[in-house]
Amino acid sequence: MAKDYSVFDIVGPNMIGPSSSHTAGAARLGKTASKIAGKPVKEVKFLLHGSFAETYKGHGTDKAIVGGILGFEPDDARIKDSFKLAEEAGVKFEFIKTDLGENAHPNTVNIEMILEDGSTSSVMGASIGGGNIKLTEMDGLSLDFNGSKAAVVLEIKDIPGAVSFVTGLLAHNNKNIATLSTNKPAKSEYTFVTIETDDKLDQEIVDQLRKFEVIAKVVVLDKF
């Protein structure tokens, strides 16, 4: 007798579900957002744009992105049960169809999170095909990260020499900087610095950055 298969019965070598854009990419977006938040997520709203908004149920985007928030990889079989597992973990979630602007990729989501300590974090990104993703915004600040290289995003107090200290620390530890960009919001005392490196930063370097008193936040982004 023929068996009826749901989209989550289709298990490929790198993902759960029928579409790399709608499931593998969605799971990576959720997991990356959770990592950027840095603390357990208690509530999350997924603001879905374009194709994501129109097909998120049928293509399994919803279960995949919730699984990502729970820390699951795109090929984790638990994705098919992510709603139940999120409920058991006390994580509330909501899907909202929205318009994120004409320049947004069709598979874009803005992930708004409330964390365990009551603080908030948001990440906007797109699934751009083949399971690949691109992050375009973090906590309201523009970001251009496609995961081709490892990166670190720093919130640094805007004082002379602070950025130079960071670049000097990386050079001292033989870490080559591929790109460096800065973004200072109006009237803010802090500059956000995104540094892509040829290889991932060692934990010892990350710990040193976090000990530097003028750095308020350190977010490590792994190569996808």
NUTORVO-369271 format. One line per 5 residues: number of its first residue (from 1); their letters; for each residue x, y, z of C-alpha. Coordinates in nm, 3 decimals, padded with zeros to 5 digits. Example, Ala and Ser with C-alpha at 12.3 -4.5 7.8 and 13.67 -1.06 7.14 Angstrom:
2
1> as> 01.230/-00.450/00.780  01.367/-00.106/00.714;
//
This chain:
224
1> makdy> 00.000/00.000/00.000  00.132/00.344/-00.091  00.220/00.569/00.200  00.119/00.935/00.223  00.428/01.144/00.290;
6> svfdi> 00.433/01.482/00.456  00.704/01.732/00.368  00.889/01.634/00.685  00.912/01.269/00.585  01.154/01.370/00.310;
11> vgpnm> 01.502/01.356/00.458  01.791/01.467/00.243  02.161/01.462/00.324  02.163/01.820/00.457  01.807/01.907/00.553;
16> igpss> 01.460/01.804/00.662  01.189/01.906/00.417  01.140/01.959/00.045  01.299/02.299/-00.012  01.646/02.421/00.073;
21> shtag> 01.526/02.783/00.060  01.217/02.734/00.274  01.340/02.476/00.524  01.720/02.451/00.540  01.764/02.826/00.506;
26> aarlg> 01.484/02.893/00.753  01.640/02.664/01.012  01.975/02.838/00.971  01.811/03.179/01.012  01.643/03.069/01.334;
31> ktask> 01.956/02.912/01.478  02.172/03.212/01.387  01.922/03.453/01.544  01.918/03.248/01.862  02.297/03.251/01.874;
36> iagkp> 02.310/03.626/01.819  02.063/03.676/02.105  02.315/03.504/02.329  02.059/03.408/02.594  01.765/03.164/02.604;
41> vkevk> 01.470/03.282/02.394  01.134/03.284/02.574  00.911/03.454/02.316  00.961/03.510/01.945  00.768/03.672/01.662;
46> fllhg> 00.852/03.577/01.305  00.762/03.862/01.068  00.743/03.687/00.731  00.784/03.866/00.399  00.710/03.773/00.039;
51> sfaet> 00.728/03.406/-00.050  00.796/03.315/00.314  00.468/03.481/00.411  00.267/03.308/00.140  00.400/02.951/00.169;
56> ykghg> 00.545/02.914/00.518  00.297/02.648/00.625  00.296/02.436/00.314  00.673/02.432/00.274  00.749/02.373/00.639;
61> tdkai> 00.921/02.706/00.692  00.735/02.747/01.021  00.858/02.424/01.177  01.209/02.473/01.040  01.255/02.824/01.176;
66> vggil> 01.116/02.730/01.519  01.357/02.435/01.517  01.638/02.676/01.443  01.543/02.891/01.743  01.571/02.573/01.951;
71> gfepd> 01.922/02.521/01.813  01.850/02.246/01.561  02.058/02.204/01.246  01.873/02.186/00.910  01.910/01.804/00.900;
76> darik> 01.786/01.744/01.255  01.487/01.507/01.253  01.343/01.688/01.555  01.240/01.975/01.327  00.917/01.794/01.241;
81> dsfkl> 00.824/01.811/01.612  00.959/02.161/01.675  00.623/02.314/01.773  00.571/02.056/02.046  00.932/02.078/02.162;
86> aeeag> 00.913/02.458/02.180  00.598/02.434/02.390  00.768/02.187/02.624  01.064/02.425/02.653  00.833/02.717/02.737;
91> vkfef> 00.913/02.906/02.418  00.617/03.102/02.281  00.613/03.181/01.909  00.394/03.364/01.658  00.398/03.402/01.279;
96> iktdl> 00.296/03.734/01.127  00.267/03.810/00.756  00.413/04.151/00.676  00.577/04.368/00.411  00.942/04.440/00.485;
101> genah> 00.986/04.668/00.184  01.040/04.639/-00.188  01.414/04.586/-00.148  01.372/04.283/00.078  01.445/03.940/-00.067;
106> pntvn> 01.125/03.733/-00.116  01.237/03.485/00.150  01.299/03.739/00.427  01.206/03.716/00.793  01.248/03.959/01.080;
111> iemil> 01.290/03.761/01.402  01.194/03.956/01.714  01.293/03.784/02.039  01.225/03.837/02.406  01.494/03.668/02.611;
116> edgst> 01.490/03.491/02.944  01.616/03.798/03.132  01.354/04.025/02.973  01.589/04.188/02.724  01.515/04.188/02.353;
121> ssvmg> 01.702/04.109/02.033  01.608/04.113/01.667  01.764/03.969/01.354  01.650/04.012/00.995  01.775/03.791/00.718;
126> asigg> 01.688/03.605/00.402  01.713/03.251/00.272  01.882/03.310/-00.065  01.881/02.959/-00.209  02.053/02.626/-00.161;
131> gnikl> 02.020/02.653/00.216  02.234/02.969/00.219  02.130/03.275/00.417  02.216/03.642/00.438  02.177/03.859/00.746;
136> temdg> 02.070/04.215/00.672  01.991/04.365/01.012  02.074/04.303/01.378  01.900/04.490/01.658  01.789/04.759/01.412;
141> lsldf> 02.135/04.811/01.260  02.221/04.734/00.899  02.431/04.423/00.848  02.567/04.252/00.537  02.676/03.902/00.631;
146> ngska> 02.645/03.601/00.401  02.848/03.351/00.599  03.126/03.315/00.342  03.374/03.398/00.618  03.367/03.390/00.996;
151> avvle> 03.289/03.725/01.155  03.259/03.906/01.484  03.023/04.197/01.551  03.126/04.433/01.830  02.945/04.715/02.009;
156> ikdip> 03.232/04.945/02.100  03.223/05.271/02.295  03.308/05.553/02.059  03.640/05.664/02.205  03.979/05.713/02.033;
161> gavsf> 04.183/05.395/02.002  03.908/05.145/02.080  03.884/05.000/01.730  04.261/05.006/01.696  04.287/04.795/02.010;
166> vtgll> 04.064/04.531/01.854  04.250/04.520/01.524  04.580/04.511/01.711  04.461/04.218/01.923  04.365/04.024/01.612;
171> ahnnk> 04.698/04.100/01.446  04.888/03.994/01.758  04.706/03.658/01.740  04.781/03.616/01.367  04.419/03.664/01.260;
176> niatl> 04.387/03.825/00.919  04.105/04.076/00.871  03.925/04.023/00.541  03.679/04.313/00.578  03.594/04.571/00.844;
181> stnkp> 03.287/04.794/00.847  03.146/05.035/01.103  02.799/05.165/01.174  02.733/05.436/01.431  02.366/05.517/01.500;
186> aksey> 02.284/05.883/01.541  02.330/06.012/01.897  02.470/05.677/02.013  02.776/05.649/02.231  02.865/05.321/02.062;
191> tfvti> 02.989/05.216/01.721  02.900/04.878/01.579  03.198/04.713/01.409  03.170/04.406/01.187  03.495/04.223/01.117;
196> etddk> 03.523/03.927/00.881  03.828/03.708/00.933  03.984/03.435/00.723  03.922/03.180/00.997  03.718/03.158/01.314;
201> ldqei> 03.838/03.344/01.622  03.972/03.128/01.903  03.769/03.134/02.222  04.066/03.288/02.405  04.052/03.591/02.172;
206> vdqlr> 03.675/03.623/02.217  03.721/03.613/02.595  03.980/03.891/02.574  03.744/04.106/02.370  03.465/04.056/02.623;
211> kfevi> 03.695/04.164/02.906  03.775/04.494/02.736  03.566/04.745/02.932  03.470/04.965/02.637  03.318/04.673/02.445;
216> akvvv> 02.953/04.629/02.542  02.872/04.330/02.322  03.056/04.063/02.125  02.867/03.844/01.875  03.056/03.567/01.697;
221> ldkf> 02.914/03.462/01.360  03.038/03.131/01.223  03.102/03.062/00.858  02.799/02.884/00.712;
//
